[in-house]
Every structure is written in structure tokens, then in C-alpha cells.
């Protein structure tokens, strides 16, 4: 189980939070491969913590569905099933489209400007080849729209799905710039729809923003 030695540890986190965050990232970016056995002693040594935070992280990761733990036996990274791409992305597309539809009716200029600035950061992350940062910035864009819609159920369901979609999204955002620039352009079109108060257009564009990567991922994987 090769583990990087030169990773940057998040600041101002407890040992449990830092351990959970780092292992989650390694699973998402493929450092820890699907089906790989996780050894708590090795992870604890690499992260500079005791085994307790690692075991606590395993519990949280199992709740998220990123690992499967068998007490007294072993903990493994869960497999990525290609068939799950359609199930996850199509569901998320509906949730996000609903958020976009509602947000269109209540969004204010200051919030539109927030989205525009985030999309500029997203474009910069893609151009500089920072796939993981691009993924987080993309999520920030969509999470903000969900937040503006003020629907706690969409927030909850989206957050749950997002964890699993991250593993697929990371693969997509590692593609050449020409393949990922479309996401930036779609974000810009969504922002314009918000400015026009065109809820039908915003809803349709948001669906497209998820369905297109889904279709491309099915061809990649």
C-alpha cells in the first residue's frame, strides 16, 4: 500500500478530522485503489497519528460507502461500478436542476457575482491542471446554488451523492482542457440564465452540466 510522503496536511484540524480528510482524498484521487486493503498501522505511521484516528476515519468512510470494514478481518476501498455512473449522475442532475429552477427566482446580483468569481477560479484550476482543486471549486459552485435555493432536502441528498460522484468527477477533470472547458462554459451560461431570470433555461443547462460528463465518463471508464 504505497502512501505519499510529501502531502500537505490540512491546518487547524483534529487528528481524527485530518486523518479522515486525507484518506478520503487518497480514495477519491486513486492513490488508494478500489479493492485495496487498508492497513491501519501503515496509514497511522504515514499520517503521524495513532491507530485510533485511523480506525475512527474508517468508520466515517464506511458510512459514506468509500470503504467496507469487516471487524477482526480487514478494511478495503470499495469498488467503482461503471453502472453506478448513470444512477448517480442522473439523480444528481434532477436535484441540481430543481435547485437552479428555484434559485433563478430569488437570486440577487451579489450572489450572481459570487458564482461568476467561483467559475473564474474553476477555469483557472482546470487550465493549471489542478484536477482535485478544480473538483472542489466545481462543487463550491453547485453547492452555492443549492444553498441559495434554501431547500434542506436537496442539500442533504446532494451532499450524500456528491461523495460518490467525486470519484468519477476526478477522473473526468483529469481529461485534457478541451474536454473540461465545456463545464466552465456551461457554468457561464447558467449564470446568464440567472441574470435573465429564465428558470426553464437554468434548469435545462444544469441538467446538461451533469448529463454530458456522465456520458463522457461512460466512454472513458
Secondary structure, 3 states (H helix, E strand, C coil): CCCCCCCCCCCCCCHHHHHHHHHHHHHHCCCCCCCCEECHHHHHHHHCCCHHHHHHHHHHHHHHCCEEEECCCEEEECCCCCCHHHHHHHHHHHHHHHHHHHHHHHCCHHHHHHHHHHHHHHHHHHHCCCHHHHHHHHHHHHHHHHHHHCCHHHHHHHHHHHHHHHHHHHHHHCCCHHHHHHHHHHHHHHHHHHHHCCHHHHHHHHHHHHHHHHHHHHHHC
